Amino acid sequence: MRCEVVAIGTELLLGQIVDTNSSWIGEQLALAGIDSLYQTKVGDNFDRMVSTIRHALERSDAVICCGGLGPTQDDITREVIAHIMGVPLERDETIVQKIRDYFEGRGRPMAENNKRQADIPVGASIIAQMPGTAPGLVAPVGNKVIYATPGVPREMHEMMLGTILPDLQRRSGLASVIRSRVIRTWGNSESGLAEVLADRITELDAIGNPTLAFQASGIEGIKVRITAKTGDEATAQKILNEEEARIRALLGDIIFGLDEESMETVVLKRLRARGMTLAAAEAITGGVLAERMSTLDPAMAVFRGAMISARFDDTAAYGKSGADRAGKSARFAREEFGTDIGIAVNLAQDGEGERLNTAFLHISTKDHEYGMATTLPGDRYRLRTFGVIELLNYLRKTLDAQ
Amino acid sequence: MRCEVVAIGTELLLGQIVDTNSSWIGEQLALAGIDSLYQTKVGDNFDRMVSTIRHALERSDAVICCGGLGPTQDDITREVIAHIMGVPLERDETIVQKIRDYFEGRGRPMAENNKRQADIPVGASIIAQMPGTAPGLVAPVGNKVIYATPGVPREMHEMMLGTILPDLQRRSGLASVIRSRVIRTWGNSESGLAEVLADRITELDAIGNPTLAFQASGIEGIKVRITAKTGDEATAQKILNEEEARIRALLGDIIFGLDEESMETVVLKRLRARGMTLAAAEAITGGVLAERMSTLDPAMAVFRGAMISARFDDTAAYGKSGADRAGKSARFAREEFGTDIGIAVNLAQDGEGERLNTAFLHISTKDHEYGMATTLPGDRYRLRTFGVIELLNYLRKTLDAQ
């Protein structure tokens, strides 16, 4: 069963709106075990919409069209689908009444052009879910099918989950369950991971299930995705658990979390479990650490705060080496905020005999001081973000080692 | 001149990554006066990539492929382009050396499979900009062209602006000059702006040039885009200048900047011009302000720093009203960092008799204290970001009024 997505709207091509609908639909299709091999964006143009949807129907069994069901002149998905089906549009008075009720329920009169939204291609059926004024469509074309949903994400989601996905699964007669797990790593490159996992990937290529894939997650490390395809939920989870254990054995402590966990999440979880509090002194990282930690701990119960200041780079006040400055500023943070742990990262300065972009990470506790050096990337954005993740990763490993 | 975008990567179809690259490219093409009528996402599959790019080349003059230039086995854009060109790949040793230098600059060895990134289709040329390890390509196919860039946005942007857009404009022999200017506003809604500008938009609809368009810029205010299409650069700039002056007269001080200027940029510019320094006390905004300001003032010469702490919400220490706490914490910041100005925003707490989400903005200087109240959105992310922009906007207006 192959299903394509066609996102409709000139504003999508012009970049005025990012097409998050196709991504969401793609994820839902994958989770439902339906292949989605192409996704296309096309503007509000009759001929181009017809040719795009026809082309999609040729190579797939189903097409989901998203957008172009509004009341204005440039909303022509209804007309395009009727043309492809070779049928006329017919106004559905039940839908006209539903739209009128919708507006009256909000104390507004229905505009005349909203009636256009009730024009349905003859032979198409209306999707039961209709949270807005645009009815969704299920339009059969031979033994294939076109679905149409509004571009409003909330309305589209409801129609996808309520009608389209179940209809696709019924059509495909799919029994299989597809489940994924993402293993998040920090400290090796995509190609480095590929080398470590090369033998296992070759084995899995022969077995065919589960599969492994790599994904660079922007600056936030590399993800390894395990995908299992099987008959039932319990077996899928068993396959994922076993594969996760194998990968953990191969990758060790560069694995920092699973699925949606970030470096901040896992550090906060560990600190919370130990009842410990944290504060930071930030110079080069300029508040990036505070912003990320306070996003996940808005009450600042575990992450108590940070001082952001260039003073920590002052060699007279904080020390003549990066290691000294990192240590003294981490202690400053711990004392200033009265926390169990203070952390800081400090960059080597010119004339200190260190390689360019050498950074010193420091963790200060009441009983111990921990420090290490690392190299950060050259450009400022990556330097700051890398510096924060490296520092949190060092804290994670230090906590785990105790 | 028609140019399509093909975004490559199975992770895009599966919704693991949202394809923001195509949106960004679409916007750049539109600004450059190049039509982009289709954008397609396709997975890392040889046959499907070949057919998608061929199909795009049939109906357009140029295709920009984004992604699939990495070092791993599933990165096959190089092979696909060579196949479409009907040529072999050849390893470019200069590029191998560049990649090796890249890794060595970061203190890491180059993995063997990174050499694949230096395999270039014979007859294609390499894009001069190469901020990462993946070289971009300009691959002629008859009188048409395929461009290939990495999927990493930063690398793609650099290649687009440095090579691809100029090359497209040269190929299209565009005689007309299309120039845009974006007027950035804060403090009115899109529909509110449309009302104020309604008469002028009607006038321009009749004249045809320049045109005005609105664009909600996520959380960062509404943009008004003036686009002038004319024969030469000087005339284009004259049209933009005149229209900007008209819009300034209509919108007044809700305009905070132009084009790429952010609220931080314009505040820093004003402070720098006056030789003044700034510090902040952050509670609810949790480092968002520090992060944004220090990004643009990395040396922290103007923005001297911030203290991030829940202490500023402490009613015993900082006052029994939001206005008191904002005032006292702004003064604390000014004194702690020894700056000319201290700023803070503080949220009303339960039982203080204020409407939900009332926030107090405060600016403290040696001679004057300035305070005002505003209402912030409910969800935390928007509350923090709005709070920071509102506070900076208040500082901008206060500085301008002096």
Interface residues (C-beta under 8 A of the other chain):
Chain A: L12 L13 L14 G15 Q16 I17 V18 D19 T20 S22 S23 W24 I25 G26 E27 Q28 A30 S36 L37 Y38 Q39 T40 K41 V42 G43 N45 R48 T52 H55 S189 E190 S191 G192 A194 E195 A213 F214 Q215 A216 R225 E282 I284 G286 G287 V288 L289 A290 E291 R292 M293 S294 T295 P298 A299 M300 R304 G305 A306 M307 I308 S309 A310 R311 F337 R355 T375 P377 G378 R380 Y381 R384
Chain B: T10 E11 L12 L13 L14 G15 Q16 I17 V18 D19 T20 S22 S23 W24 I25 G26 E27 Q28 A30 S36 L37 Y38 Q39 T40 K41 V42 G43 N45 R48 T52 H55 G70 P71 T72 Q73 D74 G105 R106 G107 R108 A111 E112 N113 N114 V152 Q215 E282 G286 G287 V288 L289 A290 E291 M293 S294 T295 P298 A299 M300 R304 G305 A306 M307 I308 S309 A310 R311 F337 R380 Y381 R384
